[in-house]
Each structure stands twice: as C-alpha cells, then as structure tokens.
Amino acid sequence: MRSLTTPVTLTIWVLVSVTSAITGPFGTYANMEVFARSVYWTAVAAVAIIVGNGARFLAAYLIGTKKPAAVDALSTVLTVLAFTPILWGMTMQIPALDMADVPHAWRILFYVLLITALVVLLRRVIVGADGKTFYEARLEDIAGLGKPAYVAPRLAKRFEQGTTGPILRLTVSDHLVEVIGERATETLRMRFADAIDEMDPVVGYCTHRSHWVTRDAIRGVVYEPGGKVFLDLQNGDKIPVSRKYRPALENFGII
C-alpha cells in the first residue's frame, strides 16, 4: 500500500491518465467523448500501476533484493504477461469503439513491454524528497516484506558506536568478539558463549567453534570440493560449517 500511495506513483498515475485521455490511443480519441476517455484511461492507468507494483514485489520476494537486474527482468515479464490480457479485455468492453482502430493483441503486448521498460528505467533515476531513488525506496519496502520488525538483542547495549543495524554474525578471535552488522562492526572483549547468550531474542546458529550466524542473514549454502560447506550471507560473507555443527544445521533445515 505504501508503494501505491507514494507521491511519485500518484504523479505517474495522473500524468499517464491525462496524457492518454488527450491523445486517445487505441482509437479512443475518435470513438469516445473526452469524459469517457478520461474515465477509461484513469482506470487503465490505475490497474497498470497495481499490476506493475504487484509483479515487482513478487519478483523481489522470489529472487531477493540482492539481484536487482534479475528482479527488473522478472517483474517486467510478469507485468507484460498479466497486464496485456487485462488491457485487451478492458478495451473490448467499450461499446462505441471501432474494432478496426484497435491494434492487434501482439502490438498491444509490445506497447505494454515498451512502457513497462520505460517505467523500470525511470524508477532508477527519479529521486524523492528523502534523497533516495524510487527504486531504492521500494527495495527497502520489499526487503521487509513479511518480516517482523527487527528487535535489537541484549548484546547491543554494549555497543559504543551506536547501532550496527541488524546483526548478521559473531566471530571470535582470542578474547575478542566481532559483531558484524548490516551497517557497522563492533569489537567486544568478552567470552564467545556470553555473546551468543546475549543475542536473545535473535535466532541464530553456531556453524563453527569461532562463528555464529543469525537465521535472517543466511542467503544460501555453498558446497565446495572435498566436502567443505559454507553459509552464504546477505553481505557476501561465506562462513565455514565444521563437521561438529553440520548435523545440527541439517536438523534445522539450514543445509
């Protein structure tokens, strides 16, 4: 809903509706009065925006926000496949429309593809009042889709620099524990076991005697020759999984 009601989205809706009502594509200029054209194209633009945003959220949910090019490609395909038959059906419902003026379905599909690609491009360059591009802001919305609000663990009270953002992993070296977050890293002098205990209520797993990772940070699993296994994290880190902890991770369905 936030995506559908942003100033940029509403502005695009108004501009597309007005421009289409004035130019009258698909024979609507010659066969419809200005009021009827305005109502029709306002409805078409609204449906297009809803379908486009839905396709984008679905694509990012399936692929993940770390692969923006793939998200753009899949959302474009989904938008074209979903909206083309809707546009064709809405056009066929206009009684006064001369069918000779209506483009063939394949040409409508091409128009939808062209406009969708243009919108994807504009999304990357339009900057909002918060200094972020429309693209970046929507990725933040998608990244949080279906996830509860992040609750900082008790360990965060020890930080000197402020917030690290959501914590991704803990790593021990001698008597120091490195706390790697999305935005910063903290180094604490304490026992590794105590640091893990203070990560409550964040869910995580020991992968090695020196490594502990949070469940939400895990992006995938990497299997290398020789039976070596690594967890691939959201920030690109690859954390080793030792033989001691592998059975537990298998039981949890992580690997």
C-alpha positions in Angstrom: 0.0 0.0 0.0 2.9 2.4 0.7 4.2 1.7 -2.8 0.8 2.6 -4.4 0.4 5.8 -2.5 3.8 7.5 -2.8 3.9 11.0 -4.4 5.9 9.5 -7.4 3.3 6.8 -8.0 0.4 9.2 -7.8 2.1 11.7 -10.1 2.7 9.0 -12.6 -0.9 7.9 -12.4 -2.1 11.4 -13.0 0.3 12.1 -15.9 -0.5 8.8 -17.7 -4.2 9.3 -17.2 -4.2 12.9 -18.6 -1.8 12.2 -21.4 -3.8 9.1 -22.6 -7.1 10.9 -22.3 -5.8 13.7 -24.5 -4.0 11.6 -27.1 -6.7 8.8 -27.1 -4.7 5.7 -28.0 -6.3 2.5 -29.5 -9.0 4.5 -31.3 -10.4 6.0 -28.1 -9.9 9.6 -29.4 -12.0 9.1 -32.5 -14.7 7.0 -30.8 -15.1 8.3 -27.3 -16.0 11.7 -25.7 -13.4 13.4 -23.6 -15.1 12.4 -20.3 -15.5 8.8 -21.2 -11.8 8.7 -22.4 -10.7 10.2 -19.1 -12.6 7.7 -17.0 -11.4 4.8 -19.2 -7.7 5.8 -19.2 -7.7 6.7 -15.5 -8.9 3.2 -14.7 -6.4 1.6 -17.1 -3.5 3.5 -15.5 -4.7 2.5 -12.0 -4.8 -1.2 -12.9 -1.4 -1.0 -14.6 0.2 0.6 -11.5 -1.4 -2.1 -9.3 -0.3 -4.9 -11.5 3.2 -3.5 -12.0 3.8 -3.0 -8.3 2.4 -6.4 -7.5 4.7 -8.0 -10.1 7.7 -6.2 -8.7 7.0 -7.2 -5.2 6.5 -10.8 -6.3 9.7 -10.8 -8.3 11.8 -9.4 -5.4 10.2 -11.9 -3.0 11.1 -14.8 -5.2 14.6 -13.7 -6.2 15.7 -11.5 -3.4 16.7 -7.8 -3.3 20.4 -8.5 -3.9 19.9 -9.2 -7.6 18.2 -6.0 -8.9 18.7 -6.8 -12.6 17.0 -10.1 -12.2 14.2 -8.5 -10.3 13.7 -5.9 -13.0 13.7 -8.6 -15.7 11.2 -10.9 -14.0 8.9 -8.1 -12.9 8.8 -6.8 -16.5 7.9 -10.2 -17.8 5.2 -10.7 -15.1 3.8 -7.2 -15.8 3.6 -7.8 -19.5 2.0 -11.2 -19.2 -0.5 -10.1 -16.6 -1.5 -6.7 -17.8 -1.7 -7.3 -21.6 -4.8 -9.5 -21.4 -6.4 -7.1 -18.9 -5.8 -4.2 -21.2 -7.2 -6.1 -24.1 -10.3 -7.2 -22.1 -10.9 -3.6 -20.9 -10.6 -2.3 -24.4 -13.1 -4.9 -25.8 -15.7 -3.7 -23.3 -16.0 -0.3 -24.9 -19.3 -0.4 -26.9 -18.5 2.7 -29.0 -15.1 1.6 -30.1 -14.5 0.7 -33.7 -12.6 -2.6 -33.7 -10.7 -1.6 -36.8 -8.9 1.1 -34.7 -7.8 -1.4 -32.0 -4.3 -2.7 -32.5 -3.7 -6.5 -32.7 -3.0 -8.2 -29.4 0.6 -8.7 -30.2 1.0 -4.9 -30.8 -0.7 -4.2 -27.5 1.8 -6.6 -25.9 4.7 -4.7 -27.5 3.3 -1.3 -26.2 2.9 -2.7 -22.7 6.5 -4.1 -22.8 7.9 -0.7 -24.0 6.1 1.3 -21.4 7.0 -1.1 -18.6 10.7 -1.0 -19.6 10.5 2.8 -19.5 9.0 2.8 -16.1 11.7 0.5 -14.8 14.3 2.8 -16.2 12.7 5.9 -14.6 12.4 4.2 -11.3 16.2 4.0 -11.1 16.7 7.7 -11.7 13.8 9.5 -10.0 14.9 10.9 -6.6 12.4 11.5 -3.9 12.4 14.0 -1.0 14.4 11.6 1.2 17.3 11.6 -1.3 16.7 8.0 -2.4 15.7 6.9 -5.8 12.2 5.5 -6.2 13.9 2.2 -6.9 15.9 2.2 -3.7 13.0 3.1 -1.5 10.8 0.3 -3.0 13.6 -2.2 -2.5 13.6 -1.3 1.2 9.9 -2.0 1.4 10.3 -5.3 -0.4 13.2 -6.4 1.8 11.0 -6.1 4.8 8.0 -7.9 3.2 6.6 -10.5 5.6 9.3 -9.9 8.2 8.6 -8.7 11.7 10.3 -5.5 12.9 13.9 -6.1 14.0 14.4 -6.3 17.7 17.9 -5.5 18.9 19.4 -8.2 21.2 20.7 -7.5 24.7 24.2 -7.6 23.3 23.5 -4.3 21.5 23.6 -2.5 24.9 27.4 -3.0 24.9 28.0 -1.2 21.6 30.0 2.1 21.7 29.3 3.3 18.2 25.6 3.1 18.3 23.6 0.9 16.0 25.2 -1.7 13.7 21.8 -2.4 12.1 20.5 -5.9 12.1 23.3 -8.2 13.3 24.5 -10.8 10.7 27.1 -12.8 12.6 29.5 -13.1 15.5 33.2 -14.2 15.1 35.6 -14.8 17.9 39.4 -14.1 17.9 41.3 -14.7 21.1 39.2 -12.9 23.8 37.6 -10.5 21.3 34.2 -11.0 19.7 33.5 -9.2 16.4 29.8 -8.3 15.9 29.2 -7.8 12.2 26.0 -5.9 11.4 24.5 -4.6 8.2 25.9 -1.1 8.7 28.8 -1.4 11.1 31.1 -3.8 13.1 31.7 -3.7 16.8 34.5 -5.4 18.7 33.8 -6.5 22.2 36.1 -8.0 24.9 34.0 -10.9 26.3 33.5 -14.7 26.1 32.1 -16.0 22.9 29.5 -18.1 24.8 28.3 -15.0 26.7 28.0 -13.0 23.4 25.8 -15.7 21.9 23.7 -15.8 25.0 23.1 -12.1 24.8 21.9 -12.3 21.2 18.5 -13.3 22.6 15.8 -12.9 21.1 17.6 -13.1 17.7 17.6 -16.6 16.3 20.9 -18.0 15.1 23.2 -21.0 14.8 26.8 -22.0 15.6 28.5 -23.1 12.4 32.0 -23.4 13.8 33.7 -23.0 17.1 34.5 -19.4 16.0 31.4 -18.5 14.1 27.7 -17.9 14.9 25.3 -16.5 12.3 21.7 -15.2 12.5 19.0 -17.0 10.7 17.8 -14.0 8.7 21.4 -13.4 7.5 21.6 -16.7 5.7 21.1 -16.4 1.9 22.2 -19.8 0.8 24.6 -22.7 1.1 27.9 -23.2 -0.8 29.2 -26.8 -1.3 32.9 -27.0 -2.3 35.1 -29.9 -3.4 36.3 -32.0 -0.6 33.1 -31.9 1.3 33.6 -28.3 2.6 30.3 -26.4 3.3 29.9 -22.7 3.7 26.9 -20.5 4.5 26.5 -17.6 2.1 25.3 -14.5 4.0 23.4 -11.4 2.8 26.5 -9.2 2.8 28.5 -11.7 0.7 30.4 -13.3 3.6 31.0 -17.1 3.4 31.1 -18.7 6.8 32.5 -22.2 7.2 30.5 -25.1 8.6 32.5 -27.6 10.7 31.7 -31.3 10.9 30.8 -30.8 14.6 27.9 -28.4 13.8 26.8 -29.7 10.5 24.3 -32.3 11.9 22.5 -29.6 13.9 22.2 -27.3 10.9 20.9 -30.2 8.9 18.2 -30.8 11.5 17.2 -27.2 11.4 16.9 -27.4 7.6 19.6 -24.8 7.0 21.8 -27.2 4.9 
